[in-house]
Amino acid sequence: MLRDPLLRRARASVLAVLVGSAALGLGLTACSSTDVPGPDTSDTGSPAAAPSSSSSAVAATDEAVAAATETVRSYYAATDELLSDPQTPLDEAGRVASGDELDLLRRQVQEQRLKDLRQSGTVALTSLTATGANLQAPAKVTVDACVDVSSVDVVDASGGSVLAAGRPSASLVHLTVVESEGLGWTVTQTTARGEPCAG
Amino acid sequence: MRWLILRAATAAAAAVMVLAAGGLFSPATAAVPVTTGASTTCLQLDIRTGYCRLGAEAPEGTSQPGSAGTTSPRRPASAAACYSDWSNKVVPCSGSLGSWSNSRDCYVQPSAANPLPGSLLFEGHTDGAVYSCVPDIGDQFQLSYSFWSATPPAGPDPAQLAQEAIATLGLQAITVGIVPEAGAGSVGLVGMPVWMWVADPTATTFGPATGTAAAGGVSVTATARVDHVSWSLGDGTTVTCGRGTPYTDAAGASRSPDCGHVYSRTSVGQPGNAYPVTATSHWTITWAGGGQTGQEQMDLTSQVDVQIGEVQAVVTG
């Protein structure tokens, strides 16, 4: 859960970032879209402890993290839809992704559709952990997601599964989520190397 | 083979190699494990299928050229201007779907939907315009999409369009005119004049020939003409001529005024007892369009076999 020392250290770091314009350190954890960090009034004991304006800074960070984690959820819901329903317009990818990630996602969906492959089932996000935040425009939050794909299958035109033998049932994915003017929050990068989820 | 797009961020890894393996989902060939022993590591896993989408890197302190996958260009180096990775072939650089974009692997043109700023398709921008991207294989697989661009996407390279224009010319080697005539039924004589010329010259065999290719508002016109013809007579002699003069019976045993030869030995002993005569037409092709000009050379060759004999005087009585 959220009210742990790790979270307090992270917020202390956020405040340091807000003052010093540097990148954020570690670990705001959200177990669900509604379970995002709230105001933290506990004593961190950190040398970067908050000045008097810390509560507003923390609130802004909480808001950004909440928006980013919600965007990650939307991203996976949208990609599930794109890969499951070949009639879903590719332009829908632009609602949740931008930049390199948008290009890559469109290409992935194109290739799957061309090969007449289709996803069944949906991914489950078992944890979302904010690992960094920089609220200077454009605001950016990095998130680690534990993605459970145990209920996902990908089948070819004959209905046969094309999954790799030994596919991990859950993997850690590193995401970068950016807020840009006129576009809102979108995923700009994802990295998955097959790392197991922590814990 | 299809190649996956290197993600910019991960492409920074020096040892990254893109795995070919037939794209995202080719179980028979792309079964790249997430980790192969201690030597390779997947840099980008498709978590849904379990296949590695992006390369493998050698461990620190080692170098494994040629192992763990190989790199190669997405398209043949000799491929012409517009090449589709979807269909693995050269495609027209323009058509009803727009102008071909190699980088996007699709035809691009302003979006027919004509969305306004504020639309999702503007990707948060307020300037520029939205364009459609449609693969050459059409949209039966729902593969097309829209994208925003501040400026109109670059049209085709005029030099590349010039290649299309040249291809439309249908240039051919000359039809060889030669006396003595080629073939087994005709034999020339040592010491007698040989006439060579371009028979029945046309725009496609001697020029000038003109062709145009256009795409994305760029039009390139190419003009080709034969600069000269090199005749290799098969006896070690090469003669450079223009069009030449066709032989007529009225010329009798006179020499060609501009393109001739005299053999000093018979062709007996040559392969087929004939001299191989090749006529190489050297084309000069100039092109202009899209604010650029260029010139190219092209050689086209014809060959015939000519028999040369000799008259031997027989003294009797």
Interface residues (C-beta under 8 A of the other chain):
Chain A: L83 P86 Q87 T88 P89 L90 D91 A93 G94 R95 S98 D100 D103 L104 R106 R107 Q108 Q110 E111 Q112 R113 L114 K115 D116 L117 Q119 V123 V147 V149 V152 V154 V162 L163 A164 A165 G166 R167 P168 S171 V173 S180 E181 G182 L183 G184 Q189 T191 A192 R193 G194
Chain B: R2 L4 I5 R7 A8 A9 T10 G23 L24 F25 P27 A31 P33 V34 T35 T41 C42 L43 Q44 L45 D46 I47 R48 T49 G50 Y51 C52 R53 W86 G118 L120 L121 F122 E123 G124 H125 T126 P135 I137 F141 Q142 L143 S144 Y145 S146
